[in-house]
Structure formats: structure tokens, C-alpha cells
């Protein structure tokens, strides 16, 4: 990332992605494939957020 604003935008996007996957899980509770895909997407977003945290 080149700037603080770019990082802030990326963090906000990942937080929104995590929230979106939680909402979608409620809609797809009867679809195990969708639930697995949503869990994977949430895990990736959480991992990317962890890269932004200071060591």
C-alpha cells in the first residue's frame, strides 16, 4: 500500500466483506456449499486484516 488512506480504504473494505459474509450466512443456512464458500471468504478477509496490524 502506498499511503495511509489506501490502507484505511483496504481495512474498511475487508471489514465490510466480513460483515457481508455474516449476513449472507443467514440467507444460505440450508446450503452447505455456500456456507463453506462464505467461511473461506471471511477467513481470507480476516487474514488480510491481520497483515495490516503492527507486529
MMTF fields as JSON, N, C-alpha, C and O atoms, coordinates in Angstrom:
{
  "mmtfVersion": "1.0.0",
  "mmtfProducer": "UNKNOWN",
  "numBonds": 219,
  "numAtoms": 220,
  "numGroups": 55,
  "numChains": 1,
  "numModels": 1,
  "chainsPerModel": [1],
  "groupsPerChain": [55],
  "chainIdList": ["A"],
  "bondAtomList": [4, 2, 8, 6, 12, 10, 16, 14, 20, 18, 24, 22, 28, 26, 32, 30, 36, 34, 40, 38, 44, 42, 48, 46, 52, 50, 56, 54, 60, 58, 64, 62, 68, 66, 72, 70, 76, 74, 80, 78, 84, 82, 88, 86, 92, 90, 96, 94, 100, 98, 104, 102, 108, 106, 112, 110, 116, 114, 120, 118, 124, 122, 128, 126, 132, 130, 136, 134, 140, 138, 144, 142, 148, 146, 152, 150, 156, 154, 160, 158, 164, 162, 168, 166, 172, 170, 176, 174, 180, 178, 184, 182, 188, 186, 192, 190, 196, 194, 200, 198, 204, 202, 208, 206, 212, 210, 216, 214],
  "bondOrderList": [1, 1, 1, 1, 1, 1, 1, 1, 1, 1, 1, 1, 1, 1, 1, 1, 1, 1, 1, 1, 1, 1, 1, 1, 1, 1, 1, 1, 1, 1, 1, 1, 1, 1, 1, 1, 1, 1, 1, 1, 1, 1, 1, 1, 1, 1, 1, 1, 1, 1, 1, 1, 1, 1],
  "groupList": [{"groupName": "UNK", "atomNameList": ["N", "CA", "C", "O"], "elementList": ["N", "C", "C", "O"], "formalChargeList": [0, 0, 0, 0], "bondAtomList": [1, 0, 2, 1, 3, 2], "bondOrderList": [1, 1, 2], "singleLetterCode": "X", "chemCompType": "L-PEPTIDE LINKING"}],
  "groupTypeList": [0, 0, 0, 0, 0, 0, 0, 0, 0, 0, 0, 0, 0, 0, 0, 0, 0, 0, 0, 0, 0, 0, 0, 0, 0, 0, 0, 0, 0, 0, 0, 0, 0, 0, 0, 0, 0, 0, 0, 0, 0, 0, 0, 0, 0, 0, 0, 0, 0, 0, 0, 0, 0, 0, 0],
  "groupIdList": [1, 2, 3, 4, 5, 6, 7, 8, 9, 10, 11, 12, 13, 14, 15, 16, 17, 18, 19, 20, 21, 22, 23, 24, 25, 26, 27, 28, 29, 30, 31, 32, 33, 34, 35, 36, 37, 38, 39, 40, 41, 42, 43, 44, 45, 46, 47, 48, 49, 50, 51, 52, 53, 54, 55],
  "secStructList": [7, 7, 1, 2, 2, 2, 2, 2, 2, 2, 2, 2, 2, 2, 2, 2, 2, 2, 2, 2, 2, 2, 2, 2, 2, 2, 2, 6, 6, 6, 7, 2, 2, 2, 2, 2, 2, 2, 2, 2, 2, 2, 2, 2, 2, 2, 2, 2, 2, 2, 2, 2, 1, 7, 7],
  "xCoordList": [0.84, 0.0, 0.887, 1.948, 0.437, 1.272, 1.019, 1.927, -0.172, -0.454, -1.34, -1.924, -1.419, -2.273, -3.735, -4.487, -4.122, -5.501, -5.795, -6.879, -4.834, -5.009, -5.201, -6.056, -4.412, -4.542, -5.901, -6.556, -6.323, -7.614, -8.752, -9.702, -8.651, -9.665, -9.681, -10.749, -8.511, -8.423, -8.993, -9.717, -8.673, -9.191, -10.711, -11.391, -11.239, -12.692, -13.338, -14.377, -12.737, -13.275, -13.282, -14.25, -12.218, -12.154, -13.178, -13.809, -13.346, -14.352, -15.751, -16.584, -16.007, -17.302, -17.494, -18.599, -16.444, -16.531, -16.862, -17.67, -16.239, -16.513, -17.972, -18.646, -18.457, -19.852, -20.796, -21.817, -20.467, -21.303, -21.405, -22.483, -20.301, -20.349, -21.222, -21.913, -21.196, -22.057, -23.532, -24.346, -23.865, -25.256, -25.685, -26.798, -24.82, -25.145, -25.306, -26.097, -24.571, -24.718, -26.142, -26.662, -26.77, -28.146, -29.103, -30.108, -28.793, -29.652, -29.429, -30.313, -28.271, -27.899, -27.645, -26.795, -28.373, -28.142, -28.397, -27.863, -29.203, -29.531, -28.642, -28.909, -27.599, -26.711, -25.274, -24.565, -24.841, -23.507, -22.371, -21.335, -22.556, -21.509, -21.362, -20.248, -22.488, -22.445, -21.839, -21.046, -22.204, -21.658, -20.144, -19.424, -19.672, -18.227, -17.524, -16.461, -18.108, -17.514, -17.488, -16.497, -18.559, -18.611, -17.584, -16.929, -17.447, -16.454, -15.046, -14.203, -14.793, -13.485, -13.224, -12.141, -14.215, -14.051, -13.812, -12.976, -14.555, -14.374, -12.977, -12.332, -12.516, -11.176, -10.097, -9.133, -10.252, -9.284, -9.298, -8.24, -10.484, -10.584, -9.962, -9.273, -10.202, -9.614, -8.095, -7.392, -7.591, -6.145, -5.549, -4.532, -6.178, -5.675, -5.696, -4.784, -6.725, -6.753, -5.598, -5.001, -5.286, -4.203, -2.858, -1.973, -2.697, -1.445, -1.258, -0.133, -2.346, -2.29, -1.938, -1.529, -2.095, -1.811, -0.313, 0.48, 0.066, 1.504, 2.003, 1.251, 3.253, 3.84, 3.98, 4.455],
  "yCoordList": [-1.175, 0.0, 1.242, 1.274, 2.226, 3.403, 4.478, 5.246, 4.557, 5.641, 5.156, 4.074, 5.995, 5.678, 5.587, 4.733, 6.472, 6.449, 5.142, 4.577, 4.66, 3.38, 2.248, 1.384, 2.251, 1.214, 1.302, 0.285, 2.528, 2.703, 2.214, 1.596, 2.491, 2.033, 0.508, -0.102, -0.1, -1.563, -2.187, -3.18, -1.616, -2.132, -2.039, -2.99, -0.903, -0.735, -1.754, -2.328, -1.976, -2.95, -4.358, -5.097, -4.733, -6.065, -6.203, -7.25, -5.151, -5.19, -5.33, -6.064, -4.626, -4.743, -6.144, -6.684, -6.726, -8.085, -9.089, -9.995, -8.929, -9.825, -9.703, -10.712, -8.482, -8.271, -8.839, -9.44, -8.655, -9.17, -10.696, -11.253, -11.363, -12.827, -13.278, -14.292, -12.544, -12.901, -12.771, -13.63, -11.697, -11.501, -12.574, -13.093, -12.902, -13.913, -15.297, -16.101, -15.587, -16.886, -17.083, -18.198, -16.008, -16.107, -16.467, -17.145, -16.019, -16.296, -17.687, -18.223, -18.269, -19.531, -20.651, -21.51, -20.644, -21.644, -23.07, -24.017, -23.229, -24.573, -25.025, -26.055, -24.271, -24.586, -24.735, -23.74, -25.974, -26.172, -25.673, -25.237, -25.734, -25.256, -23.743, -23.223, -23.045, -21.587, -21.214, -20.276, -21.933, -21.638, -21.828, -21.037, -22.871, -23.116, -22.011, -21.545, -21.591, -20.508, -19.207, -18.478, -18.916, -17.694, -17.74, -16.739, -18.893, -19.036, -18.837, -18.227, -19.346, -19.171, -17.702, -17.189, -17.032, -15.602, -14.789, -13.886, -15.113, -14.395, -14.646, -13.727, -15.878, -16.203, -15.445, -14.972, -15.327, -14.576, -13.109, -12.504, -12.535, -11.125, -10.908, -9.912, -11.829, -11.702, -11.813, -11.1, -12.689, -12.824, -11.534, -11.051, -10.981, -9.735, -8.604, -7.777, -8.563, -7.555, -7.767, -6.802, -9.011, -9.291, -8.811, -8.464, -8.788, -8.302, -6.81, -6.312, -6.101, -4.659, -4.28, -3.15, -5.215, -4.912, -4.793, -5.509, -3.877, -3.769, -5.032, -5.7, -5.348, -6.573, -6.481, -7.423],
  "zCoordList": [0.0, 0.0, 0.0, 0.624, -0.693, -0.864, 0.17, 0.487, 0.698, 1.625, 2.758, 2.709, 3.776, 4.913, 4.463, 4.933, 3.553, 3.057, 2.323, 2.471, 1.534, 0.842, 1.845, 1.652, 2.911, 3.947, 4.625, 4.856, 4.944, 5.602, 4.71, 5.19, 3.425, 2.478, 2.408, 2.38, 2.38, 2.328, 3.597, 3.527, 4.746, 6.016, 6.034, 6.419, 5.621, 5.602, 4.664, 4.99, 3.523, 2.569, 3.158, 2.982, 3.849, 4.446, 5.566, 5.705, 6.365, 7.43, 6.842, 7.374, 5.743, 5.068, 4.495, 4.537, 3.969, 3.42, 4.517, 4.314, 5.67, 6.799, 7.221, 7.432, 7.343, 7.727, 6.667, 7.002, 5.42, 4.332, 4.395, 4.195, 4.67, 4.739, 5.907, 5.807, 7.0, 8.144, 7.769, 8.111, 7.069, 6.646, 5.653, 5.737, 4.729, 3.72, 4.339, 3.846, 5.405, 6.063, 6.562, 6.544, 7.006, 7.484, 6.347, 6.567, 5.15, 3.997, 3.408, 2.74, 3.647, 2.997, 3.999, 3.769, 5.099, 6.139, 5.668, 6.244, 4.635, 4.154, 2.995, 2.375, 2.703, 1.574, 2.079, 2.233, 2.338, 2.908, 2.011, 2.512, 0.704, -0.204, -0.075, -0.013, -0.036, 0.121, 1.469, 1.555, 2.51, 3.838, 3.869, 4.479, 3.215, 3.16, 2.388, 2.798, 1.28, 0.487, 1.278, 1.244, 1.982, 2.789, 3.917, 4.206, 4.549, 5.616, 5.072, 5.73, 3.882, 3.253, 2.952, 3.23, 2.386, 2.076, 3.342, 3.358, 4.409, 5.673, 6.233, 6.738, 6.144, 6.622, 5.873, 6.475, 4.568, 3.77, 4.175, 4.347, 4.328, 4.724, 6.104, 6.323, 7.028, 8.364, 8.301, 9.017, 7.461, 7.298, 6.742, 7.24, 5.715, 5.137, 6.16, 6.189, 6.994, 8.058, 9.031, 9.508, 9.324, 10.275, 9.745, 10.526, 8.432, 7.847, 8.068, 8.046, 8.279, 8.472, 9.908, 10.172, 10.827, 12.237, 12.467, 11.857, 13.357, 13.663, 14.352, 15.061, 14.142, 14.722, 16.197, 16.832]
}
